[in-house]
C-alpha cells in the first residue's frame, strides 16, 4: 500500500500493472536500469575520441552502444 500511496495511485492500479511484489520490484529495477543506460550512453557520446589503447578498450563498448565509432 505504501508504494501506491507514494506513487499517487490506487492499490488496484498498482496491482493491475504489477500483480506481485516481485513483479513490481522487477519493473522498478528495469526502469532504473533503462534510465541509467540512457545516462551512460549520453555520457559516452561526449567522451573524447582517441587516447590510449586502454582508454579505447574501456570507452569503445559505450561508444558502440551509442552508435558511434570506437
N, C-alpha and C positions, 0 to 999 in steps of 0.2 A: 504494500500500500504506500509506503514512503516513496518509492520510485515514481509511482503515478502522481503523487502529490507534488513532488519536486519538478516533474515534467509538465505539470499543469493539465493533466488529462485524467480521465476516469480510469478506475481499475479495469473496467471491461475493455476499454480501448487498449490498455497495456496488454491484457491477456489475449486480445484478438491478434495483435502483432507478434506477441511472444508468449505462447501458452505455458511455458515453463520458465523457471528461474535460469536454467541452463541456456535456454534459447535467448532469453533477454541478455544474459551475460555475454553470450557468443556474439549477438548482434552489436552490443556496445563495443566489444573488442574489435570487431570487424570495422565498425565505423571509425573508431580511433585510429586503427591501423591505416585506413584509407586517407584520413586527414594527414597523418604523419608522412605517408608515402608522397602525397601531393607536395608537402613542405620540402621533403628531401629532393624531389625532382626539381622544384623551383630553385632550391639552393644549388643543385648540381648544374643547372643552366647558367649560373653565374660564376662557376669555377673557371680559373684560367686554363687555357689550352697549353699543352706542352709541359714543361717541368721535367723532373727526374723520372726515370723508369718506374721507381717505386710509387711516385705520386700517380702516374698513369695507371698503375695496377689498381690503386685504390679508387681513383676518380672514374676510370673508364666504365665500370658497370653502371654507375649512376648516370653518366652522360648517355650511354646507350639506352637506358630506360627512358631518358628524356627525349630520345630520338635524335641525339646529336652524335657526331663522330667522336670517338675516344681520342 
